[in-house]
Each structure stands twice: as C-alpha cells, then as structure tokens.
Amino acid sequence: MKEDTAQVRVSMPIGDLWKAMSSDITQMAPKVLRDFIAEVELLEGDGGHGSVLLFKFGPAVPKLIYQKEKIVELDESLHKIALEVLEGGHLDNGYSSYTTSFKLSAVEKAETFIDVKVLYETKPDHTHIPGGTIKGPIHYIKCLEKVLKID
C-alpha cells in the first residue's frame, strides 16, 4: 500500500468537527461540497462502523457518477473515522484500492488538528502524482470549516 498524509489545523472545537465528519456525514458532505457531491445515501447499517454510504457526484465531477464507501473504522474515543472505497469513484479513476482516514485531536478549546491519511494502490496503467490523493480530503476539511463557522 502507498500512503499520503497531511495534518490540518482547524479553528473549530473538536466536538463540532467530529459530529459533522461522523454522524452527520450524510447531511454535511453535500452541503459542504455542493458542486462535487449531490447526495449521500446510507445503503447499509446505522451510520456507524460497517455502514455503507453511496456518494452521488454533482456537476463538478462530470466523468464519475457515484462512489460507494464503507466505514471501516469509527472510534468515538479517538475521534477517528476511516472510509474505504468499495465501488465507483476512485476505483474507476486509476486506483485498485483507496481508503481515507481522519483523526481529530483537540489543540485548544476552539482549535483541532486533523491528521489525514490516504492508503491506496494504483492500477498498473495509472500515473499517480505523489501527494495528489490528499488534496480532496484537505479541500473537504477547509470547506467544512467555512460552513460550520457560518452555521
């Protein structure tokens, strides 16, 4: 497995971020990334560990229709969530496996570090730009911070 990592500092309390990134993901992802994600549907489970989500892409992603992801890790005490792509999306775009994880750590009362890790394997014919996998999750975090500050 290959790995890209980053750490982002967010000016939000850990509790607000954790709720938005875990239990509220089906409502928050389309709100935060309006042009990229049209809808998130819970296909299996209760939104916790083992649940399967269907991300339907919006107009900013014209070549892809959907991505099915499974929550493969969800630890409330560590504020850690990981989602593995099962079908569509990244797997139709040069990757044979793709898992994104987020681990939140409180810095101060209203600041949080988010450690982002993307584990992936590329298909033999895919040209990968090192660090390219981390751009999407960082963009999501920055957009999430903006939306939560407005709400």
C-alpha positions in Angstrom: 0.0 0.0 0.0 1.1 3.5 -0.7 0.3 6.3 1.7 -0.2 10.1 1.6 -0.5 12.1 4.8 -1.2 15.6 5.9 -2.2 17.5 9.1 -4.6 20.4 9.0 -5.3 22.9 11.8 -8.9 23.9 12.0 -10.3 26.8 14.1 -13.3 24.8 15.4 -13.9 22.8 18.5 -13.3 19.1 18.2 -16.9 18.1 19.1 -18.4 20.2 16.3 -16.0 18.8 13.7 -16.4 15.2 14.9 -20.2 15.3 14.7 -20.0 16.8 11.1 -17.5 14.3 9.9 -19.1 11.2 11.5 -22.7 11.0 12.5 -23.8 14.0 10.2 -21.8 13.0 7.2 -24.8 12.2 5.0 -26.2 15.7 5.5 -22.9 17.7 5.7 -21.0 16.3 2.7 -23.5 17.6 0.1 -23.8 20.9 2.0 -20.1 21.4 2.2 -19.2 20.2 -1.3 -22.3 21.3 -3.2 -20.9 21.0 -6.8 -19.0 17.8 -6.0 -21.4 15.8 -4.0 -25.1 15.9 -4.9 -26.3 13.4 -2.3 -25.1 10.9 0.2 -27.3 7.9 0.9 -27.0 5.4 3.7 -27.2 2.0 2.0 -26.4 -0.4 4.9 -26.1 0.0 8.6 -26.9 2.8 11.0 -24.2 5.2 10.1 -21.6 3.6 12.4 -18.8 1.1 11.8 -19.5 -1.2 8.9 -22.1 1.1 7.3 -22.1 1.6 3.5 -22.6 5.0 2.0 -23.4 6.0 -1.6 -21.9 9.3 -2.6 -23.6 10.6 -5.8 -21.4 13.1 -7.6 -22.5 16.6 -8.8 -21.7 18.7 -11.8 -18.1 19.4 -10.8 -17.3 15.7 -11.3 -18.6 15.1 -14.9 -16.7 11.8 -15.6 -17.9 10.0 -12.4 -21.4 9.2 -11.3 -21.0 7.7 -7.8 -18.7 6.2 -5.2 -19.7 3.6 -2.7 -17.8 3.7 0.6 -17.7 1.6 3.8 -16.9 3.0 7.2 -14.1 0.6 8.1 -13.1 2.4 11.3 -15.1 4.5 13.7 -13.7 5.2 17.1 -15.6 7.9 19.1 -13.0 7.9 21.9 -10.1 8.6 19.5 -12.2 10.7 17.1 -11.1 8.6 14.2 -13.0 7.6 11.1 -11.9 5.7 8.0 -13.8 5.1 4.8 -12.8 2.6 2.2 -14.0 2.9 -1.4 -15.9 -0.2 -2.5 -17.1 0.7 -5.9 -17.0 3.6 -8.4 -15.2 6.9 -8.0 -11.5 6.5 -7.3 -11.7 2.8 -8.3 -12.9 4.0 -11.8 -10.2 6.6 -11.9 -6.9 4.6 -11.7 -6.9 3.1 -8.2 -7.4 -0.5 -7.2 -7.9 0.3 -3.5 -8.5 3.6 -1.7 -9.1 4.3 2.0 -9.2 7.7 3.6 -8.9 8.2 7.4 -9.3 11.3 9.6 -8.1 11.5 13.2 -9.1 14.6 15.2 -7.1 15.9 18.2 -8.0 18.9 20.3 -5.3 21.6 20.3 -7.1 24.3 22.3 -10.8 24.9 23.2 -11.6 26.1 19.7 -8.9 24.5 17.6 -8.4 21.0 16.3 -5.7 19.1 14.4 -6.9 16.7 11.8 -4.5 14.0 10.7 -5.4 12.8 7.2 -4.2 9.6 5.7 -4.9 8.1 2.3 -3.9 4.5 1.8 -4.1 3.4 -1.9 -2.9 1.1 -4.6 -2.8 2.3 -8.2 -3.7 0.2 -11.3 -0.7 -0.6 -13.5 -1.6 1.9 -16.2 -2.3 4.8 -13.8 0.1 7.7 -13.4 0.0 9.0 -9.9 1.2 12.4 -8.7 2.7 12.0 -5.2 0.5 13.8 -2.7 -2.3 14.1 -5.2 -4.7 11.9 -3.1 -4.6 14.2 -0.1 -5.9 17.3 -2.0 -9.5 16.2 -1.9 -9.7 15.5 1.8 -7.9 18.8 2.7 -10.4 20.7 0.4 -13.3 19.0 2.2 -11.9 20.0 5.6 -11.4 23.6 4.6 -14.9 23.8 3.1 -16.3 22.1 6.2 -14.6 24.7 8.5 -16.2 27.5 6.5 -19.7 26.0 6.5 -19.6 25.3 10.3 -18.5 28.8 11.0 -21.5 30.2 9.1 -24.0 27.8 10.8 
